[in-house]
Each structure stands twice: as structure tokens, then as C-alpha cells.
Amino acid sequence: SANRLCIMRKLPSVLARTLISGTSASPRLPDMSEVRSKLRDIVGASTNWRDHVQAMQERKALHTLLAKRQEDLPPRRMKDSYLEVILPLGSQPEIREKYLNVHNSVRFGRILEDLDSLGVLICYTHTKQEMQQRSPLSIVTALVDKINLCQKIIHPDCDIKFTGNVSWVGKTSMEVKMHMLQLHDGDYSPVLDATFVMVARDPENKRPAFVNPLIPEGPEEEEIFKQGELNKLKRIEFSTASLLKMAPTAEERNVVHDIFLNTLDTRQEGEVSFRSRKLPPNSVWMEDAKLKGLQICHPEERNIFNRIFGGFLMRKAFELGWATACSYGGSRPFIVSVDDIMFQKPVEVGSLLLLSGQVCYTEKNYIQIRVHSEVYNANTREHHTTNIFHFTFISENEVPQVIPKTYGESMLYLDGKRHFTAIMKEI
């Protein structure tokens, strides 16, 4: 059942009681459009593309406001960055269209965009200096650690509430935990949990910049902070054990060898050819389980720093991932988890963005999809990887098994299996 997919951790009770300032007097919460306009104010970003060069020049002057050491910045508490934001799909039907998909539920790609914007605003709230209206920091998404869903369907006509706060801080990076809830029968019930990692950079987004330290209060918050530390170590461990750097484990080698033996053509009596391979029943070759897409990155999709908005990249990658899962499984797929999205390089306005979706692992009704995103520079004719996305979908029906043919595909298969196993442990 959908509830099985839930790993909701309760918001620290301290935070749950401490709403954003001003909510006690007026119950109206800010909505997503206010989040975006607030971000523009904090950075001094222009709403006109033609003014963007001027706006960036003005930001250079903010260099003098950067801290030389983290110790010079006042420490913050978790509740200092706690925000609640409403997405009024129920009470404001005019915004519904933008969020609606053909199955009459909410487009998850749009939710990814909203989470990205909210995560950045939470970090600006954590690092806000009282006397300054503009922040000298450029805060950008470094990675989406994980998003786990516990509802298959997000209703298009019920209000959604996002809550979140900074949960861990390094020297120049911040982990943000966000929760999404939806209103049903007068109560907000949990829909998803998200953990993002944001990094702070100087006003021109060139070098790392220090952020305020975080002081956990009480055992509940200490536990959350410790979890942030563990998440960081887990990421380092996962990347050092990457199949691009290290050989697969003995158990994984057996998995690949079994698949290989299972595809050998034994039709000729007593003869087995290494070259001749046959597809086992109810399977699909990996090379036949991919889809490609192209985006031209227009100024409309820019973020406050005049690069392409990370949420837009996530939405496009998710939509291609969904389409890949849909065409592979032959029935409607539902997103279960998003994990380990690394933002390796910013995407410039005007880039050609090439996306390729690949089914890399399957089990029963589950489809693990990897979307690779790269930019092509028409002038230099060079390709650069910008992101790798990992999505786990569950299909309405059992899906065929995906079968790697080459060694490279086998590594993709094992990588997909690793991601899938890690997610299943959590849910």
C-alpha cells in the first residue's frame, strides 16, 4: 500500500510549535510566488533579462560583506530557518492548471521546482544578517540527497503545505530537510520527505563562502544534526565505492555472470558461442530501454543568478524519466523515490541540454531509471555532463526484466541495483 512507502520522520516538536514570525497574528502563510519574489529581493535579481548583466555587476560590490572565517558569523538555531509555505491548489483554482497532469493529479516535476526554490530560501533565512537587505551569498543546490514519497497520488484540488528548516551545517554547505503535506478533511497528511544539500558561494558564484554555524537544541535536534553528519559520510562512502572507481563486489560479479550465462545461445548441440546471445523470455535488452530528449535553455528558465534554474532541470529530467518508465512498463508509473542528484556544472542560458533516460534495473513492479544530462556548446562542439538523476518508479503491472549486454551496461545495471537496494531499505 502507499502508506508502506512512508518514512515520515516527525518534525522536531520544537520546530512544529515555532511557526514563522507573524503567523500567530495572521494565519495567512506565504505562497510559492512570494517565495520566488523574496529570493529575487534577497539577491537583487532583475525580472528583466536585459538588465541581468547590470544586476550581476551590482552584486560584485557585496564582496566586502563576506565573513573571513565561519567563527565571525553568529550561530543559528534550527527554528531560526523554519519556514511554512502554502501551495493553494484548493483555495485558488486559477493556479491549478500549471500543476495538473493528464491523470488529474499533480505534476511531480512542478513539486521538484517548488522544493528547490524553498530549499534556497530556507538557507537564505539561516544566513540572514539583520542589517543587510541583500545577501552577499550565492546559495545554489549542490545535490538532492533523497526525496521519498508516501502517497501515490497528489490531489490537484487540495491545498499543499511545505515546511522545512536547515538541519545540518558544514563550513560552506547546509543540509535542508523539507516535508510536504496535503489537506484532507481538515487535516494535513504527509506526502513526502526531502533532503537537499545547498552550498554558499561568493556574490559572483565563483568561490565557496562561509555560512552561520548551527547549534542544535535538545536531544531531538541533536539526533537530526547527527543524521546530517551521517548522510555526509554515507555520500562520501557511496562515491568512493563507485563502479567508475572500483571493481564490483564478488556478489555483484556473480549477478552479472548469471545474467551472462542466462543469455548464451545454446541452440547448437553441445556448442556455446560467446558471440551469440539470446534474450530470455519476458526481458528487454538494456540498449532498447532508453529515451532521449533535447531542451533549448531560454532566458525564461533562468534562476536568480542567471543560470538555468535547478528545479527546471529536475522537472525536465523527471518528465523524461517518467516517460521512459511509462514506455518500458506499458502502464502508468508512480514515483517512489528520487535520490542522489548531483549538480556537477551550472547550465548557462542558451545551452543545448541533451537528456537521456535509461532503464537500468527492474524488479517485479519497480523500475530504476537513470537520466544523464549534458550540455552541448555549439561554438566549441564540446559536451559536458551537468547532472545525473536517479528515479525509482513503481508500475501498475509487473514489468519485463532489463538485461545488460555489454560490460558498460552491466556496470549501469549494478549501479541501478545499488540505488534501488538502498531505497528499499529505507521504505
C-alpha positions as CSV (number, residue, x, y, z in Angstrom):
1,S,0.0,0.0,0.0
2,A,1.0,3.6,-0.5
3,N,1.5,4.1,3.3
4,R,4.1,1.4,3.3
5,L,6.3,3.8,1.3
6,C,6.2,6.4,4.1
7,I,9.3,7.1,6.1
8,M,8.0,10.2,7.7
9,R,10.1,11.4,10.5
10,K,8.2,13.7,12.8
11,L,9.2,17.3,12.6
12,P,11.1,18.3,15.8
13,S,8.3,19.3,18.1
14,V,10.1,22.5,19.0
15,L,10.0,23.5,15.3
16,A,6.4,22.4,14.8
17,R,5.4,24.8,17.6
18,T,7.5,27.7,16.2
19,L,5.9,29.0,13.1
20,I,7.4,31.8,11.0
21,S,7.2,35.1,12.7
22,G,3.9,36.9,12.3
23,T,1.8,33.7,11.8
24,S,0.3,34.0,15.3
25,A,-1.3,37.3,14.5
26,S,-2.3,36.5,10.9
27,P,-2.9,32.8,9.9
28,R,-2.0,33.6,6.2
29,L,1.1,31.7,5.1
30,P,3.3,32.9,2.2
31,D,2.8,31.0,-1.1
32,M,5.3,29.9,-3.8
33,S,5.1,33.1,-5.8
34,E,6.1,35.0,-2.7
35,V,9.0,32.6,-2.1
36,R,10.3,33.4,-5.6
37,S,9.9,37.1,-5.4
38,K,11.5,37.1,-1.9
39,L,14.5,35.3,-3.4
40,R,14.8,38.0,-6.1
41,D,14.8,40.7,-3.5
42,I,17.4,39.0,-1.3
43,V,19.8,38.7,-4.3
44,G,18.8,41.8,-6.1
45,A,18.0,39.9,-9.3
46,S,16.2,41.7,-12.0
47,T,12.9,40.4,-13.5
48,N,14.1,41.7,-16.9
49,W,16.6,39.6,-18.8
50,R,18.1,42.7,-20.5
51,D,19.1,44.1,-17.0
52,H,20.8,40.9,-15.8
53,V,24.4,42.0,-16.6
54,Q,23.8,45.2,-14.7
55,A,22.3,43.3,-11.7
56,M,25.3,40.9,-11.6
57,Q,27.7,43.9,-11.7
58,E,25.9,45.4,-8.7
59,R,26.4,42.1,-6.8
60,K,30.2,42.4,-7.1
61,A,30.2,45.2,-4.5
62,L,28.8,42.8,-1.9
63,H,32.1,41.0,-1.6
64,T,33.1,43.2,1.3
65,L,30.2,41.8,3.4
66,L,31.5,38.2,3.3
67,A,32.8,36.7,6.5
68,K,36.6,35.9,6.5
69,R,36.0,33.0,9.0
70,Q,33.0,31.0,10.0
71,E,33.7,31.9,13.6
72,D,32.9,35.5,12.8
73,L,29.3,34.6,12.0
74,P,26.6,34.4,14.7
75,P,25.4,30.8,15.3
76,R,21.8,30.0,14.4
77,R,19.2,27.5,15.7
78,M,17.1,25.1,13.6
79,K,13.9,27.1,14.4
80,D,15.5,30.3,13.0
81,S,15.3,29.0,9.5
82,Y,12.0,27.1,9.9
83,L,9.5,28.1,7.1
84,E,6.0,27.1,6.2
85,V,4.7,27.9,2.7
86,I,1.3,27.1,1.2
87,L,0.5,26.0,-2.3
88,P,-3.2,27.0,-2.5
89,L,-4.4,24.5,-5.1
90,G,-7.7,24.1,-3.3
91,S,-8.4,27.7,-2.4
92,Q,-7.0,29.3,-5.6
93,P,-8.2,27.2,-8.6
94,E,-6.6,29.6,-11.1
95,I,-3.1,28.2,-10.3
96,R,-4.2,24.6,-10.6
97,E,-3.7,24.4,-14.4
98,K,0.0,24.8,-14.1
99,Y,0.2,21.8,-11.7
100,L,-2.2,19.5,-13.4
101,N,-1.3,16.4,-15.3
102,V,-3.4,14.3,-17.7
103,H,-4.2,11.8,-14.9
104,N,-5.9,14.5,-12.9
105,S,-3.2,14.6,-10.3
106,V,-0.3,17.0,-9.5
107,R,2.7,17.1,-11.8
108,F,5.6,15.9,-9.6
109,G,8.1,17.9,-11.8
110,R,6.4,21.1,-10.6
111,I,6.8,20.0,-7.0
112,L,10.5,19.5,-7.6
113,E,10.8,23.1,-8.8
114,D,9.0,24.3,-5.6
115,L,11.2,22.3,-3.3
116,D,14.3,23.7,-5.0
117,S,13.1,27.3,-4.5
118,L,12.0,26.7,-0.9
119,G,15.3,25.0,0.0
120,V,17.3,28.0,-1.2
121,L,15.0,30.5,0.7
122,I,15.4,28.4,3.9
123,C,19.2,28.7,3.5
124,Y,19.0,32.5,3.0
125,T,16.8,32.6,6.1
126,H,19.5,30.8,8.1
127,T,22.3,33.1,6.9
128,K,20.3,36.4,7.0
129,Q,22.2,39.3,8.5
130,E,19.9,41.7,10.3
131,M,21.2,45.0,8.8
132,Q,21.5,43.9,5.2
133,Q,18.6,43.7,2.8
134,R,20.7,42.0,0.1
135,S,22.7,38.8,0.8
136,P,26.3,38.6,-0.3
137,L,25.9,34.9,-0.7
138,S,25.0,33.0,-3.8
139,I,23.2,29.9,-2.5
140,V,22.8,27.1,-5.0
141,T,21.6,23.5,-4.9
142,A,24.6,21.1,-4.7
143,L,22.6,17.9,-4.6
144,V,19.3,16.3,-3.8
145,D,20.2,13.6,-1.3
146,K,16.8,12.0,-1.4
147,I,13.1,12.5,-1.7
148,N,10.8,9.7,-0.5
149,L,7.1,9.7,-1.2
150,C,4.4,8.0,0.8
151,Q,1.4,8.9,-1.4
152,K,1.0,7.7,-4.9
153,I,-1.5,10.4,-5.8
154,I,-1.1,14.1,-5.1
155,H,-4.6,15.7,-5.4
156,P,-4.9,18.7,-7.7
157,D,-7.7,20.4,-5.8
158,C,-6.5,20.3,-2.2
159,D,-4.1,22.8,-0.5
160,I,-0.5,21.7,-0.1
161,K,1.8,22.9,2.7
162,F,5.6,22.8,2.6
163,T,7.6,23.0,5.8
164,G,11.4,22.9,6.2
165,N,14.5,24.1,8.0
166,V,18.3,23.8,8.0
167,S,19.1,20.5,9.7
168,W,22.9,20.4,9.4
169,V,25.7,22.8,8.5
170,G,29.3,22.4,7.4
171,K,31.7,25.3,6.7
172,T,30.2,26.3,3.4
173,S,27.3,23.8,2.9
174,M,23.9,23.4,4.5
175,E,21.5,20.4,4.6
176,V,17.9,21.3,4.4
177,K,15.0,19.0,5.4
178,M,11.6,19.6,3.9
179,H,8.2,18.0,4.3
180,M,5.2,18.2,2.1
181,L,1.7,17.7,3.4
182,Q,-1.7,17.9,1.8
183,L,-5.0,19.0,3.3
184,H,-7.7,16.3,3.5
185,D,-10.9,16.6,5.6
186,G,-9.5,19.5,7.6
187,D,-6.2,17.7,8.4
188,Y,-2.7,17.9,6.7
189,S,-1.4,14.4,6.0
190,P,2.2,13.7,4.9
191,V,3.1,13.3,1.2
192,L,6.9,13.4,1.0
193,D,10.1,14.0,2.9
194,A,13.0,15.7,1.1
195,T,16.7,16.2,2.0
196,F,18.7,18.7,-0.1
197,V,22.2,20.0,0.2
198,M,22.9,23.6,-0.6
199,V,26.3,25.4,-0.9
200,A,27.1,29.0,-0.3
201,R,29.3,30.9,-2.7
202,D,30.6,34.5,-3.1
203,P,28.4,37.2,-4.7
204,E,29.6,36.2,-8.2
205,N,29.1,32.5,-7.6
206,K,32.8,31.8,-8.1
207,R,34.2,30.6,-4.8
208,P,32.9,28.9,-1.6
209,A,31.7,31.3,1.2
210,F,31.2,30.6,4.9
211,V,27.8,30.2,6.5
212,N,26.5,30.6,10.0
213,P,27.1,27.6,12.2
214,L,24.1,25.6,13.5
215,I,23.5,24.9,17.2
216,P,21.1,22.0,17.9
217,E,18.9,22.5,20.9
218,G,17.8,19.4,22.9
219,P,18.2,15.7,22.1
220,E,15.7,15.7,19.2
221,E,17.6,18.3,17.3
222,E,21.0,16.7,18.2
223,E,19.7,13.5,16.6
224,I,18.7,15.3,13.4
225,F,22.1,17.1,13.3
226,K,23.9,13.8,13.8
227,Q,21.9,12.3,10.9
228,G,23.1,15.1,8.7
229,E,26.7,14.2,9.6
230,L,26.0,10.6,8.8
231,N,24.3,11.5,5.5
232,K,27.5,13.3,4.5
233,L,29.7,10.3,5.4
234,K,27.4,8.0,3.5
235,R,27.6,10.1,0.4
236,I,31.5,10.0,0.6
237,E,31.4,6.3,1.0
238,F,29.0,5.8,-1.9
239,S,31.1,7.9,-4.2
240,T,34.4,6.1,-3.2
241,A,32.8,2.7,-3.9
242,S,31.6,4.0,-7.3
243,L,31.8,1.4,-10.1
244,L,33.7,4.0,-12.1
245,K,36.5,3.8,-9.5
246,M,36.3,0.3,-8.0
247,A,35.5,-3.2,-9.3
248,P,32.1,-4.7,-8.4
249,T,32.0,-6.9,-5.3
250,A,32.2,-10.7,-5.5
251,E,28.4,-10.9,-5.1
252,E,27.8,-8.4,-7.9
253,R,30.2,-10.2,-10.2
254,N,28.1,-13.3,-9.7
255,V,24.9,-11.4,-10.5
256,V,26.5,-10.2,-13.8
257,H,27.9,-13.6,-14.7
258,D,24.5,-15.3,-14.0
259,I,22.8,-12.8,-16.4
260,F,25.5,-13.5,-19.0
261,L,25.1,-17.3,-18.7
262,N,21.3,-16.9,-19.0
263,T,21.7,-15.1,-22.3
264,L,24.0,-17.6,-24.1
265,D,22.6,-19.2,-27.1
266,T,22.7,-23.0,-26.6
267,R,20.7,-24.0,-29.6
268,Q,23.5,-25.7,-31.4
269,E,24.0,-29.1,-29.8
270,G,26.9,-29.0,-27.4
271,E,28.2,-25.7,-28.8
272,V,28.1,-22.4,-26.9
273,S,29.2,-19.3,-28.7
274,F,30.3,-16.3,-26.7
275,R,29.2,-14.1,-29.6
276,S,25.7,-15.3,-30.0
277,R,23.4,-14.0,-27.3
278,K,19.6,-14.5,-26.9
279,L,17.1,-12.6,-24.9
280,P,15.4,-14.7,-22.1
281,P,11.6,-14.7,-22.0
282,N,9.9,-11.5,-20.7
283,S,13.0,-9.4,-20.9
284,V,14.3,-6.4,-22.8
285,W,17.8,-5.6,-23.8
286,M,19.1,-2.5,-22.0
287,E,20.0,-0.8,-25.2
288,D,16.3,-0.9,-26.2
289,A,15.1,0.7,-23.0
290,K,16.1,4.3,-23.4
291,L,14.6,7.6,-24.5
292,K,16.3,10.9,-25.4
293,G,15.2,14.5,-25.1
294,L,16.6,17.9,-26.0
295,Q,15.9,21.3,-24.4
296,I,16.9,24.7,-25.6
297,C,17.6,26.7,-22.4
298,H,15.7,30.0,-22.8
299,P,16.1,33.1,-20.5
300,E,12.6,32.3,-19.1
301,E,14.1,29.3,-17.3
302,R,16.9,31.2,-15.5
303,N,17.4,31.4,-11.8
304,I,18.2,34.4,-9.7
305,F,21.9,34.1,-10.8
306,N,21.0,34.0,-14.5
307,R,21.9,30.3,-14.9
308,I,19.3,27.7,-15.7
309,F,17.1,27.0,-12.6
310,G,18.0,23.7,-11.0
311,G,14.3,22.9,-10.4
312,F,13.6,23.3,-14.1
313,L,16.4,20.7,-14.9
314,M,14.9,18.4,-12.3
315,R,11.5,18.8,-13.8
316,K,12.7,18.0,-17.3
317,A,14.8,15.0,-16.2
318,F,11.9,13.7,-14.1
319,E,9.5,14.0,-17.1
320,L,11.9,12.1,-19.3
321,G,12.4,9.5,-16.6
322,W,8.6,9.1,-16.2
323,A,8.2,8.8,-20.0
324,T,11.0,6.2,-20.1
325,A,9.3,4.2,-17.3
326,C,5.9,4.6,-18.9
327,S,7.0,3.3,-22.3
328,Y,9.0,0.5,-20.8
329,G,6.4,-0.8,-18.4
330,G,3.4,-0.2,-20.6
331,S,1.3,1.2,-17.8
332,R,1.3,4.3,-15.6
333,P,4.3,4.6,-13.4
334,F,4.3,6.3,-10.0
335,I,7.3,8.0,-8.5
336,V,8.5,6.3,-5.2
337,S,11.9,8.0,-4.7
338,V,14.4,10.4,-6.1
339,D,17.9,10.2,-4.9
340,D,21.5,11.2,-5.4
341,I,21.1,14.1,-7.9
342,M,24.4,15.8,-8.2
343,F,24.6,19.2,-9.7
344,Q,28.1,19.0,-11.3
345,K,28.1,22.0,-13.5
346,P,25.8,25.0,-13.9
347,V,23.8,25.2,-17.1
348,E,24.1,28.6,-19.0
349,V,21.2,30.3,-20.6
350,G,21.3,29.5,-24.4
351,S,22.8,26.0,-23.9
352,L,21.5,22.9,-25.7
353,L,20.6,20.5,-23.0
354,L,20.7,16.8,-24.0
355,L,18.9,14.4,-21.7
356,S,19.0,10.6,-22.0
357,G,16.8,8.3,-19.9
358,Q,17.9,4.7,-19.3
359,V,16.1,1.8,-17.6
360,C,19.0,0.4,-15.6
361,Y,17.4,-2.0,-13.2
362,T,14.0,-3.7,-12.7
363,E,12.4,-5.9,-10.0
364,K,8.8,-7.0,-10.0
365,N,6.8,-3.7,-10.5
366,Y,9.8,-1.4,-9.8
367,I,11.7,0.4,-12.5
368,Q,15.0,2.2,-11.7
369,I,15.8,5.0,-14.1
370,R,19.0,6.9,-14.6
371,V,18.8,10.2,-16.5
372,H,22.0,11.7,-17.8
373,S,22.1,15.3,-18.6
374,E,24.7,17.1,-20.6
375,V,25.2,20.5,-22.3
376,Y,26.4,20.9,-25.9
377,N,28.3,24.0,-26.7
378,A,27.7,24.7,-30.4
379,N,30.8,27.0,-30.7
380,T,33.4,24.7,-29.1
381,R,31.5,21.5,-30.1
382,E,32.1,20.1,-26.6
383,H,29.8,18.0,-24.4
384,H,29.8,18.4,-20.6
385,T,27.9,16.3,-18.1
386,T,25.9,18.6,-15.8
387,N,23.8,16.1,-13.8
388,I,23.0,12.5,-13.2
389,F,19.5,11.8,-11.9
390,H,18.2,8.6,-10.2
391,F,14.5,7.9,-10.1
392,T,12.6,4.9,-8.7
393,F,9.2,4.2,-10.1
394,I,6.5,1.6,-9.3
395,S,4.4,0.5,-12.2
396,E,0.7,-0.7,-12.1
397,N,1.8,-4.1,-13.6
398,E,4.8,-6.3,-13.3
399,V,7.5,-5.2,-15.8
400,P,9.8,-7.2,-18.0
401,Q,13.4,-7.7,-16.7
402,V,16.0,-5.4,-18.2
403,I,19.1,-7.2,-19.4
404,P,22.6,-5.7,-19.9
405,K,24.6,-6.9,-22.9
406,T,28.0,-5.2,-22.6
407,Y,30.3,-4.7,-19.6
408,G,29.5,-1.0,-19.5
409,E,25.7,-1.8,-19.4
410,S,26.4,-4.3,-16.6
411,M,28.0,-1.6,-14.5
412,L,25.0,0.7,-15.1
413,Y,22.8,-2.3,-14.1
414,L,24.7,-2.8,-10.8
415,D,24.7,0.9,-10.1
416,G,20.9,0.9,-10.6
417,K,20.6,-2.2,-8.3
418,R,22.7,-0.4,-5.6
419,H,20.4,2.7,-5.7
420,F,17.3,0.5,-5.7
421,T,18.5,-1.6,-2.7
422,A,19.4,1.5,-0.7
423,I,16.0,3.0,-1.3
424,M,14.1,-0.2,-0.4
425,K,16.0,-0.4,2.9
426,E,14.6,3.0,3.8
427,I,11.0,2.4,2.8
